[in-house]
Amino acid sequence: MASDWDEHLAATLVGKHALVGLTYVDADGTVRRQIQIHGRITAVDETLVTMRLHGSEEEFTLPPILEAFEPAEPGEYRLRSTGEVVVDPDVLAKFRISAPATDPDD
């Protein structure tokens, strides 16, 4: 177990309604895609945060970076990608997903 893993914080996230922003970038930092998802966090361990996406049975996994999750202010949040309005999520998080640099010898 990692020495900085916070089991208590991990446990407090389970059951929370999370609104998550994902930004996908190329190796050079060019933004390729931005999406927002939301749903209920169903499990948290040292390898993954698992959430069930709202309105479906689909699961989505995130890295276990607990400090990325912050309490959300009450209110309405409009998803830029779909226009859907999310009311009073429990936590917010943002992740930046970088594509690996390509090897010029490939």
C-alpha positions as CSV (number, residue, x, y, z in Angstrom):
1,M,0.0,0.0,0.0
2,A,1.3,3.5,-0.9
3,S,2.3,5.4,2.2
4,D,0.3,8.5,1.0
5,W,-2.9,6.5,0.3
6,D,-5.7,7.9,2.4
7,E,-8.1,5.0,3.0
8,H,-10.5,7.2,4.9
9,L,-10.8,9.8,2.1
10,A,-11.2,6.9,-0.4
11,A,-14.1,5.5,1.6
12,T,-15.8,8.9,1.8
13,L,-16.0,9.1,-2.0
14,V,-17.9,5.9,-2.4
15,G,-21.6,6.8,-3.1
16,K,-20.9,10.4,-4.1
17,H,-22.4,11.9,-7.2
18,A,-19.3,13.1,-9.2
19,L,-19.1,15.5,-12.1
20,V,-15.8,14.9,-14.0
21,G,-14.2,17.0,-16.7
22,L,-11.8,15.1,-19.0
23,T,-9.4,16.9,-21.4
24,Y,-7.6,14.8,-23.9
25,V,-4.4,16.3,-25.3
26,D,-1.7,15.3,-27.8
27,A,1.9,14.8,-26.6
28,D,2.6,18.5,-27.6
29,G,-0.2,19.7,-25.4
30,T,-2.8,20.4,-28.2
31,V,-6.3,19.8,-26.8
32,R,-8.0,17.2,-28.9
33,R,-11.3,16.7,-27.0
34,Q,-13.0,17.8,-23.8
35,I,-15.9,15.9,-22.3
36,Q,-17.8,15.9,-19.1
37,I,-19.4,12.9,-17.4
38,H,-21.2,12.4,-14.2
39,G,-22.4,9.5,-12.1
40,R,-22.2,7.7,-8.8
41,I,-18.8,6.6,-7.5
42,T,-19.2,2.9,-6.8
43,A,-15.7,1.8,-5.7
44,V,-12.3,3.4,-4.9
45,D,-9.0,1.5,-4.3
46,E,-5.4,2.2,-4.9
47,T,-5.6,1.3,-8.6
48,L,-8.9,2.9,-9.8
49,V,-11.9,5.1,-9.0
50,T,-15.0,3.4,-10.6
51,M,-18.2,5.3,-11.3
52,R,-21.5,4.2,-12.8
53,L,-22.4,6.8,-15.4
54,H,-25.8,8.5,-14.8
55,G,-28.7,7.0,-16.6
56,S,-26.9,3.8,-17.6
57,E,-25.2,0.7,-16.3
58,E,-22.0,1.7,-17.9
59,E,-19.0,2.0,-15.7
60,F,-16.1,4.5,-16.2
61,T,-12.8,4.3,-14.4
62,L,-10.5,7.1,-13.4
63,P,-7.0,7.2,-11.9
64,P,-7.0,7.0,-8.0
65,I,-5.9,10.6,-7.6
66,L,-8.0,11.4,-4.6
67,E,-6.9,15.0,-4.3
68,A,-8.5,15.7,-7.8
69,F,-11.9,15.3,-6.1
70,E,-13.2,18.5,-4.5
71,P,-16.6,19.3,-2.8
72,A,-19.0,20.8,-5.3
73,E,-20.9,24.0,-4.6
74,P,-24.6,23.5,-4.6
75,G,-26.3,24.5,-7.9
76,E,-26.8,23.6,-11.5
77,Y,-23.9,22.6,-13.8
78,R,-24.5,22.5,-17.5
79,L,-22.4,20.0,-19.5
80,R,-20.8,21.8,-22.4
81,S,-20.6,18.6,-24.4
82,T,-24.3,17.7,-24.2
83,G,-26.2,20.6,-22.6
84,E,-27.4,18.3,-19.8
85,V,-27.9,20.0,-16.5
86,V,-26.5,18.3,-13.4
87,V,-28.1,19.5,-10.2
88,D,-26.1,19.5,-6.9
89,P,-23.3,17.0,-7.5
90,D,-21.4,16.0,-4.4
91,V,-17.9,16.3,-5.9
92,L,-16.1,17.8,-8.9
93,A,-12.9,16.5,-10.6
94,K,-10.8,17.4,-13.6
95,F,-8.3,15.1,-15.4
96,R,-6.0,15.9,-18.2
97,I,-5.1,12.8,-20.3
98,S,-2.0,13.1,-22.4
99,A,-1.2,11.0,-25.4
100,P,2.3,9.5,-25.2
101,A,5.0,11.0,-27.3
102,T,5.6,9.2,-30.5
103,D,9.1,7.8,-31.2
104,P,10.5,9.3,-34.4
105,D,12.2,6.0,-35.1
106,D,8.9,4.1,-35.3
